Amino acid sequence: MNYRHAFHAGNFADLVKHAALLQLLAALTAERGALHIVDTHAGSGLYDLRGPQAQRSGEAQAGVMRMMAASDRPKALDDLALAVTAANGGGAEPWLYPGSPWLIARALRPGDTYLACEMQGEEHARLAQVLGAKPGVSALCGDGFAEAPKSVDPRSRNLILIDPPFEKADDYARIAVLAEDVLAKAPATTFLVWLPLKDLETFDAFLRDLEDACEPASILVAETRMRPLGDPMKMNGCALVLINAPEGLEAGLAEACAWVAAGGEGGAGRVWSLG
């Protein structure tokens, strides 16, 4: 696997994903009962936007840099902006970007647990440093697709974050299989799935497979199209799929997607229910 998220850290897709993650965490931690979270593709957890990989892509400029400088930033992105400021020690320049492990570990309550999976050795080593020795938190060097079903506890509330690199042709199929396996074991499990938007055929086929795998669970889709889906060789946007999500997230998701999409080329954001 050659993917390194440092090239893309803090880009438009991260804004959508992490704004949604924070909204979801706020809703789930407001409820009583221990929460168990599995992150199938955690990455290193914290990214230096001054590093050569981030500087080479320049994607953070249209993402987190735009968000932090904006006077019209919507409320749906405020929690993410606060997290970015905290990750930078309160400094004005957002040179460090917090990934999902940093955001999740910070949101945990006593009794909550978090398993962060990362297959790449170097990324896992950095992830273990970022997470440290916080109680209930563990970083595993392994395949999150394989580990998530084993880790889910039917006695707890569960959240699974799935954000693979989509370098392998079977990543879409493995998401559907994972969802089906976990829901058979713990039907109330909540999922947050991120995927790139390249062409409608791939997107629609994935949603059909996921709907079959997850029935009768509720499925909410949040799309951020940065440009028309005309070139399947480009990432023309991104989508989030939320399974068994708490009620009341739609407005915040729509607000975040619309604002991020406005930075694209004739793009748009929308949130809708599947089925």
C-alpha positions as a printed Julia matrix, in Angstrom:
275×3 Matrix{Float64}:
   0.0    0.0     0.0
   1.5    3.34   -1.07
  -1.11   5.73    0.29
   0.09   8.42    2.73
  -2.58  10.7     4.14
   0.02  13.4     4.85
  -0.29  14.4     1.17
  -4.0   15.11    1.67
  -4.25  16.15    5.34
  -6.52  19.11    5.94
  -8.02  19.05    2.43
 -11.69  19.64    1.61
 -12.57  15.99    2.24
 -11.02  16.06    5.71
 -13.15  19.08    6.61
 -16.34  17.21    5.73
 -15.28  13.95    7.38
 -14.02  15.48   10.6
 -16.87  17.96   10.99
 -19.26  15.0    10.69
 -17.18  12.91   13.09
 -17.28  15.62   15.74
 -21.05  16.05   15.34
 -21.47  12.3    15.66
 -19.21  12.06   18.71
 -21.07  14.91   20.42
 -24.38  13.12   19.9
 -23.12   9.72   21.03
 -21.24  10.95   24.1
 -24.3   12.92   25.21
 -26.04   9.57   25.79
 -25.43   7.34   28.78
 -23.52   4.1    28.45
 -19.99   3.19   27.45
 -18.99   3.81   23.84
 -16.57   1.57   21.95
 -15.01   3.08   18.82
 -13.06   1.29   16.1
 -11.1    3.24   13.48
 -10.27   0.84   10.64
  -7.72   3.03    8.84
  -6.48   5.48   11.46
  -3.37   6.98    9.85
  -0.82   8.71   12.06
  -3.32  10.93   13.91
  -1.6   14.31   13.57
  -0.12  15.9    10.45
   2.46  18.64    9.99
   1.25  20.81    7.12
   4.74  22.29    6.83
   6.12  18.87    5.89
   7.25  18.01    2.34
   4.26  15.79    1.56
   1.62  18.36    2.52
   3.59  21.15    0.87
   3.91  19.16   -2.34
   0.16  18.64   -2.72
  -0.93  22.03   -1.41
  -4.39  20.61   -0.71
  -4.62  22.1     2.77
  -4.73  25.6     1.31
  -8.23  25.04   -0.1
  -9.23  23.08    2.98
  -8.23  23.86    6.55
  -6.43  27.11    5.66
  -9.56  28.39    3.92
 -11.72  27.32    6.84
  -9.57  28.94    9.51
  -9.36  32.24    7.61
 -13.03  32.42    6.56
 -15.36  35.09    7.89
 -18.38  33.11    6.63
 -17.51  29.8     8.25
 -20.74  28.02    9.24
 -21.48  26.89   12.77
 -21.23  23.27   11.63
 -17.46  23.73   11.25
 -16.87  25.58   14.53
 -16.02  22.48   16.57
 -13.46  21.41   13.98
 -11.92  24.9    13.94
 -11.66  24.8    17.74
  -9.98  21.39   17.55
  -7.46  22.65   14.98
  -6.65  25.61   17.23
  -6.19  23.26   20.21
  -3.93  20.94   18.2
  -1.75  23.97   17.46
  -1.52  24.97   21.12
  -3.81  27.93   20.6
  -1.57  29.45   17.96
  -2.99  31.43   15.08
  -1.25  29.44   12.34
  -2.85  26.01   11.74
   0.3   24.11   10.85
  -0.74  20.93   12.61
  -3.88  19.16   11.44
  -5.59  16.66   13.77
  -6.75  13.39   12.22
  -9.55  11.2    13.49
  -7.46   9.47   16.22
  -6.57  12.81   17.81
 -10.2   13.98   17.63
 -11.64  10.73   18.97
  -9.17  10.32   21.84
  -9.92  13.88   22.95
 -13.69  13.21   23.01
 -13.61  10.0    25.06
 -15.23   9.89   28.49
 -14.12   7.66   31.37
 -15.21   4.14   30.47
 -15.21   4.69   26.7
 -12.72   2.71   24.6
 -11.03   3.29   21.27
  -9.16   0.9    18.96
  -7.17   2.63   16.21
  -6.0    0.27   13.45
  -3.23   1.13   11.0
  -1.44  -1.32    8.7
   1.62   0.73    7.73
   4.46   0.34   10.2
   5.77   3.9    10.11
   2.3    5.39   10.33
   1.44   3.07   13.22
   4.56   4.12   15.12
   3.61   7.79   14.82
   0.01   6.94   15.74
   1.14   5.21   18.94
   3.13   8.34   19.86
   0.18  10.65   19.21
  -2.22   8.54   21.25
   0.23   7.93   24.09
  -0.94   5.93   27.08
  -4.44   7.32   27.52
  -6.72   4.87   29.36
  -9.01   2.89   27.09
  -7.07   3.79   23.94
  -5.01   1.31   21.91
  -3.22   1.46   18.55
  -3.01  -1.8    16.6
  -0.75  -2.43   13.63
  -3.13  -4.54   11.57
  -5.97  -4.77    9.09
  -8.93  -2.8    10.43
 -11.34  -4.62    8.13
 -10.42  -7.87    9.87
 -10.14  -6.45   13.39
 -13.4   -4.5    13.61
 -15.8   -7.47   13.72
 -13.67  -9.14   16.41
 -13.54  -5.96   18.5
 -17.23  -5.07   18.54
 -18.94  -5.72   21.88
 -22.7   -6.41   21.61
 -23.07  -5.25   25.23
 -21.73  -1.76   24.44
 -22.66   1.0    22.05
 -20.32   0.8    19.07
 -19.08   3.3    16.48
 -16.99   2.19   13.52
 -15.15   4.73   11.37
 -14.19   3.38    7.93
 -11.87   5.49    5.8
  -9.75   3.24    3.56
  -7.35   4.57    0.91
  -9.32   2.9    -1.93
  -6.1    1.72   -3.52
  -7.48  -1.81   -3.77
 -10.36  -2.77   -6.05
 -12.13  -4.67   -3.27
 -12.24  -1.85   -0.7
 -15.85  -1.05   -1.58
 -16.88  -4.69   -1.27
 -15.01  -5.1     2.02
 -16.92  -2.18    3.53
 -20.25  -3.84    2.73
 -19.05  -7.19    4.09
 -17.74  -5.57    7.27
 -21.03  -3.74    7.83
 -23.04  -6.92    7.3
 -20.82  -8.96    9.66
 -20.85  -6.35   12.43
 -24.59  -5.69   12.23
 -25.27  -9.41   12.51
 -23.35  -9.35   15.8
 -24.4   -5.92   17.11
 -27.39  -4.55   15.12
 -27.36  -1.1    16.73
 -23.77  -0.32   15.72
 -23.25   3.13   14.21
 -20.96   3.53   11.18
 -19.33   6.55    9.58
 -17.97   5.63    6.14
 -15.94   8.0     3.97
 -15.51   7.45    0.24
 -14.31   9.46   -2.76
 -16.76  10.64   -5.39
 -15.39  10.0    -8.86
 -18.28   8.76  -11.0
 -21.94   8.0   -10.38
 -21.76   4.37  -11.52
 -19.25   3.4    -8.82
 -21.06   5.41   -6.15
 -24.5    4.04   -6.98
 -23.25   0.45   -7.12
 -21.65   0.81   -3.7
 -24.83   2.24   -2.19
 -26.9   -0.62   -3.6
 -24.52  -3.2    -2.14
 -24.45  -1.42    1.22
 -28.23  -1.14    1.37
 -28.54  -4.89    0.79
 -25.9   -5.62    3.43
 -27.35  -3.33    6.1
 -31.1   -3.87    5.78
 -33.09  -2.86    7.86
 -30.63  -0.31    9.35
 -31.12   3.38    8.54
 -28.63   4.92    6.1
 -27.91   8.63    5.72
 -25.79   9.93    2.81
 -23.95  13.26    2.78
 -22.43  14.32   -0.56
 -19.9   17.06   -1.23
 -19.4   17.51   -4.96
 -16.57  19.91   -5.76
 -17.24  19.65   -9.5
 -19.5   17.59  -11.79
 -18.74  13.87  -11.73
 -17.52  13.85  -15.3
 -13.97  12.51  -15.02
 -13.69   9.17  -13.18
  -9.9    9.59  -12.95
 -10.31  12.56  -10.58
 -11.63  12.81   -7.05
 -14.5   15.12   -7.88
 -15.83  15.18   -4.34
 -16.48  12.91   -1.4
 -19.37  11.27    0.37
 -20.14  10.14    3.89
 -22.46   7.25    4.64
 -23.84   7.09    8.18
 -25.49   3.87    9.3
 -27.67   3.86   12.43
 -26.8    7.49   13.1
 -28.48   9.42   15.93
 -31.31  11.7    14.86
 -30.78  15.39   14.3
 -27.49  15.38   12.34
 -28.91  16.24    8.92
 -28.9   20.05    9.21
 -25.31  20.25   10.44
 -24.07  17.83    7.81
 -25.86  19.76    5.05
 -24.39  23.04    6.25
 -20.83  21.67    6.3
 -21.16  19.99    2.89
 -22.62  23.07    1.23
 -19.92  25.43    2.55
 -17.07  23.12    1.57
 -18.57  22.52   -1.89
 -18.81  26.28   -2.45
 -15.0   26.29   -2.67
 -15.12  24.06   -5.73
 -16.01  24.52   -9.38
 -19.78  24.51   -9.67
 -20.15  21.9    -6.96
 -22.92  21.34   -4.42
 -23.63  19.55   -1.17
 -26.67  17.56   -0.17
 -27.82  15.13    2.53
 -30.41  12.44    1.92
 -31.7    9.15    3.3
 -31.2    5.9     1.42
 -34.26   3.7     1.04
